[in-house]
Amino acid sequence: MSVIEYDVIIIGAGVAGLTAGARLAEDGYRVALVTKGEPTACLSTGCIDVCSLDHDPMHAISHLPEEHPYHLTARASIRGALDRFKSSLNEIGAQYTGTLENNRYILSALGTYKTTCLTPVTMSAVPQNDDEDIHIITFSGLKDFYPSYIISRRKNSSSSIYDAGASTTMGLAANFEQEEFLENFIVWLEKQNIRESKIAFPAVLGLESAAKIAQKIQNRLGRKVFEIPTIPPSMPGRRLFNALKHYFRKKGGTIYWSWPVSGVEKSGNIIEAVITPSEGRPNSLNAKAFVLGTGSFVGGGLTAGRSKITEIVFDLPVHTPGSRDDWFDNDYFSINHGIGTAGIIADASFRPKESPWENIFVCGSILAHTKILKYGCGHGLAVVTGHAAAKACAEYIR
Ligand SMILES: Cc1cc2nc3c(=O)[nH]c(=O)nc-3n(C[C@H](O)[C@H](O)[C@H](O)COP(=O)(O)OP(=O)(O)OC[C@H]3O[C@@H](n4cnc5c(N)ncnc54)[C@H](O)[C@@H]3O)c2cc1C
């Protein structure tokens, strides 16, 4: 077996795991992150929902049921974690805007509003009501983006179509990264004699340089520009994932990609190593402590069988909301789905409750009682609990 040693191993490359990893790496620990694959962030709008139940997210959090994992952290720590999220991404040029005092709206591909808290800077000019006129640009062949629906909900708005020679979000975004393509596009845009005060695009304005590209279009056209997230695969979600990965590596973290954890080595009440399969000998990653951020059912951290819900890496005790008859529903994305409370119950130090292991810390959507869809708290909760689990883990190994 090939053996590699670290201070901490993070399991899972979601917003929670990458946040926890970055915080530990910033504090000088030797951190590795091992992941099966991409996180749910790649399916998301890239916006950070903190708690969407009220216009004031912090006020909304204080009204969540007492078992919600947000209540494991102090108010100041929630603010601190989200401030650090913004400043760390800012450091690598992936700027986020918004405040914890006010939720805001972004537009969907159907023209409806979605409530969120922190948005990529390319969405900062999204109108906050129906009164502002917008001009929407779409691209020949691009599916699942509906300018006519968006326009039908707004006053004095119109749209134009550009043939960009690509029709997928990824292909379009790659085109925008090329200077010549961008220049030709801006020249075409200038000829459209747009009268509306803002110009909207599906979120394809570049892979990693979207902020700069939007700014360039804005400067040349003299109008505010903003992006509208498309359905998955979502460029803003992927940009968020790439930015968090980049930041983690910049702080000294190591990522083992496509390494699903399939076993553990243990001694007494300590986990000594996680094991991942390989074509030759299995890999064994040893560490003093482990942070579990494998997500819920979509991420792959939990799996539901006929009779029980299982946590797949450490076989930790899983809180299950009654019998299968109580929680089973074919519509996984229904906001009141009973399974939204399933997961790992953590204590105040983010260790799994009723588990024998003293060196495991848990964060993100694998936690119990999150009800992420109902409370609108996806990435926000992942950032906050990722920080908190990392802090508790650092205290333990110190
Ligand atoms: C379709 C969709 C859209 C969403 N949109 C938004 C949004 O716009 N805004 C928002 O705030 N929230 C959104 N959310 C919620 C948000 O994505 C999640 O709540 C949050 O990002 C969860 O992060 P996580 O780190 O806990 O887990 P995940 O993102 O699920 O990541 C889990 C990671 O663990 C890895 N993993 C799993 N099993 C193993 C294993 N055995 N070994 C190694 N690695 C493993 C996975 O490969 C993955 O990298 C959305 C969710 C979905 C499903």
The ligand as an SDF file (V2000), in Angstrom:
LIG
                    3D

 53 58  0  0  0  0  0  0  0  0999 V2000
  -29.2020   21.4750   -8.5170 C   0  0  0  0  0  0  0  0  0  0  0  0
  -28.7320   22.2350   -7.3100 C   0  0  0  0  0  0  0  0  0  0  0  0
  -28.6460   23.6250   -7.3770 C   0  0  0  0  0  0  0  0  0  0  0  0
  -28.2340   24.3470   -6.2610 C   0  0  0  0  0  0  0  0  0  0  0  0
  -28.1390   25.7160   -6.3360 N   0  0  0  0  0  0  0  0  0  0  0  0
  -27.6830   26.4340   -5.2630 C   0  0  0  0  0  0  0  0  0  0  0  0
  -27.4940   27.8410   -5.3640 C   0  0  0  0  0  0  0  0  0  0  0  0
  -27.7460   28.4520   -6.4090 O   0  0  0  0  0  0  0  0  0  0  0  0
  -27.0230   28.5210   -4.2600 N   0  0  0  0  0  0  0  0  0  0  0  0
  -26.7310   27.8690   -3.0790 C   0  0  0  0  0  0  0  0  0  0  0  0
  -26.3150   28.5290   -2.1190 O   0  0  0  0  0  0  0  0  0  0  0  0
  -26.8860   26.5290   -2.9740 N   0  0  0  0  0  0  0  0  0  0  0  0
  -27.3340   25.7970   -4.0360 C   0  0  0  0  0  0  0  0  0  0  0  0
  -27.4840   24.4370   -3.9390 N   0  0  0  0  0  0  0  0  0  0  0  0
  -27.1170   23.7670   -2.6820 C   0  0  0  0  0  0  0  0  0  0  0  0
  -25.6030   23.6470   -2.5810 C   0  0  0  0  0  0  0  0  0  0  0  0
  -25.0750   23.1920   -3.8150 O   0  0  0  0  0  0  0  0  0  0  0  0
  -25.2010   22.6760   -1.4780 C   0  0  0  0  0  0  0  0  0  0  0  0
  -26.0010   22.8070   -0.3380 O   0  0  0  0  0  0  0  0  0  0  0  0
  -23.7650   22.8960   -1.0000 C   0  0  0  0  0  0  0  0  0  0  0  0
  -22.9180   23.3580   -1.9850 O   0  0  0  0  0  0  0  0  0  0  0  0
  -23.2890   21.5680   -0.4510 C   0  0  0  0  0  0  0  0  0  0  0  0
  -21.8860   21.5640   -0.4060 O   0  0  0  0  0  0  0  0  0  0  0  0
  -21.1110   20.3700    0.2740 P   0  0  0  0  0  0  0  0  0  0  0  0
  -19.6840   20.7810    0.2400 O   0  0  0  0  0  0  0  0  0  0  0  0
  -21.7080   20.0480    1.5940 O   0  0  0  0  0  0  0  0  0  0  0  0
  -21.3610   19.0710   -0.6230 O   0  0  0  0  0  0  0  0  0  0  0  0
  -21.3060   18.7160   -2.1790 P   0  0  0  0  0  0  0  0  0  0  0  0
  -21.3260   19.9190   -3.0210 O   0  0  0  0  0  0  0  0  0  0  0  0
  -22.3640   17.7100   -2.3750 O   0  0  0  0  0  0  0  0  0  0  0  0
  -19.8680   18.0400   -2.3600 O   0  0  0  0  0  0  0  0  0  0  0  0
  -19.6040   16.7300   -1.9130 C   0  0  0  0  0  0  0  0  0  0  0  0
  -18.2360   16.3140   -2.4210 C   0  0  0  0  0  0  0  0  0  0  0  0
  -17.9020   15.0710   -1.8160 O   0  0  0  0  0  0  0  0  0  0  0  0
  -17.4040   14.1830   -2.8110 C   0  0  0  0  0  0  0  0  0  0  0  0
  -17.6040   12.8020   -2.3580 N   0  0  0  0  0  0  0  0  0  0  0  0
  -18.7720   12.1450   -2.1420 C   0  0  0  0  0  0  0  0  0  0  0  0
  -18.5150   10.8880   -1.7370 N   0  0  0  0  0  0  0  0  0  0  0  0
  -17.1560   10.7570   -1.6810 C   0  0  0  0  0  0  0  0  0  0  0  0
  -16.2720    9.6890   -1.3420 C   0  0  0  0  0  0  0  0  0  0  0  0
  -16.6850    8.4650   -0.9740 N   0  0  0  0  0  0  0  0  0  0  0  0
  -14.9410    9.9090   -1.4000 N   0  0  0  0  0  0  0  0  0  0  0  0
  -14.4500   11.1050   -1.7660 C   0  0  0  0  0  0  0  0  0  0  0  0
  -15.2510   12.1430   -2.1130 N   0  0  0  0  0  0  0  0  0  0  0  0
  -16.5840   11.9830   -2.0720 C   0  0  0  0  0  0  0  0  0  0  0  0
  -18.1910   14.5770   -4.0500 C   0  0  0  0  0  0  0  0  0  0  0  0
  -17.5630   14.0940   -5.2280 O   0  0  0  0  0  0  0  0  0  0  0  0
  -18.1650   16.1020   -3.9270 C   0  0  0  0  0  0  0  0  0  0  0  0
  -16.9560   16.6230   -4.4140 O   0  0  0  0  0  0  0  0  0  0  0  0
  -27.9020   23.6840   -5.0430 C   0  0  0  0  0  0  0  0  0  0  0  0
  -27.9740   22.2820   -4.9850 C   0  0  0  0  0  0  0  0  0  0  0  0
  -28.3880   21.5590   -6.1120 C   0  0  0  0  0  0  0  0  0  0  0  0
  -28.4360   20.0570   -6.0040 C   0  0  0  0  0  0  0  0  0  0  0  0
  1  2  1  0
  2  3  1  0
  2 52  2  0
  3  4  2  0
  4  5  1  0
  4 50  1  0
  5  6  2  0
  6  7  1  0
  6 13  1  0
  7  8  2  0
  7  9  1  0
  9 10  1  0
 10 11  2  0
 10 12  1  0
 12 13  2  0
 13 14  1  0
 14 15  1  0
 14 50  1  0
 15 16  1  0
 16 17  1  0
 16 18  1  0
 18 19  1  0
 18 20  1  0
 20 21  1  0
 20 22  1  0
 22 23  1  0
 23 24  1  0
 24 25  2  0
 24 26  1  0
 24 27  1  0
 27 28  1  0
 28 29  2  0
 28 30  1  0
 28 31  1  0
 31 32  1  0
 32 33  1  0
 33 34  1  0
 33 48  1  0
 34 35  1  0
 35 36  1  0
 35 46  1  0
 36 37  1  0
 36 45  1  0
 37 38  2  0
 38 39  1  0
 39 40  1  0
 39 45  2  0
 40 41  1  0
 40 42  2  0
 42 43  1  0
 43 44  2  0
 44 45  1  0
 46 47  1  0
 46 48  1  0
 48 49  1  0
 50 51  2  0
 51 52  1  0
 52 53  1  0
M  END
$$$$
